[in-house]
Amino acid sequence: MKCMVKLRINMRQGSDLKCENCGVELKEDNIYVRLINGQDHYFCCSHCADKYESRLGNLDGDGCCSL
C-alpha cells in the first residue's frame, strides 16, 4: 500500500544538490523532494525517488537519468 508523503522544495542558493539516486545536478526547475524516515531526500524525478526508496542501503548510482 502506498501512502502520501509530504513534499517540499527547499533550495539553498549556491548549493551543489545532486539526485541521491543517479547524481544529476538539481536545479529549482527539476527537484523532487521526498520525506523518507523523517529526513528530506533530493531527487531529479519520482522514478529515482522510488528506486532509491525501494533499495535503501544498496545504491549503485543507476537511475533513469544517469549521466
N, C-alpha and C positions, 0 to 999 in steps of 0.2 A: 504494500500500500504506500503510495506516495503522499507526502504531506506538503503543504505550502511552507515555504521558507521566507523569511524576511530578507529582502534585498535592499541595498542602498549603495549609492555611489559616493565614494569618499576620496576624491582626487586631491593629492597634495602637489602643489606647484613644484616643478623641478624634480619630481620623484622618478625613479627608474623602475616602475612597476612592470612586471612581466607575468604572463599567464603561468600559473603554478603547475599547469599540466604540460604545455608544449613550448613555453618560453617566448612566445610572441610578445613584443613590446606593447604595452597597453596605453591607450590614449583615451581622452574623455569620450570619444565617439565609439569606442569598441571595448568598453569594460563591462564585465559581468561579475557581480559580487554575490557570493553565496555564504550564508552563515552555516558553518559546519562545526559541530561540537562546541558551540559558543564562541567561535572565532570567525572573523571575516576572511574569506579566501577570494583571491582575484583571478579571473579567467578572461579569455577573449570571447568565449561563447558558452552557451548552456551545454553543448556537446562535450567540451573539455571539462566543465564542472562535473557533469555526470560521470565521465570516465575517471576523473580524479577521485570522486567520492566512492565509486564502485571498487576501487583498488587502493584505498588508503594504505600508505606504507610500502607500496610496490610501484613506485613511479619510475618510468623509463624514458619519459620525455615524448612519447608518442602522443599524437593528438590529431585532430582533423585539420589543424592549422600549423603543423610543424614547419619550421624554416628549412 
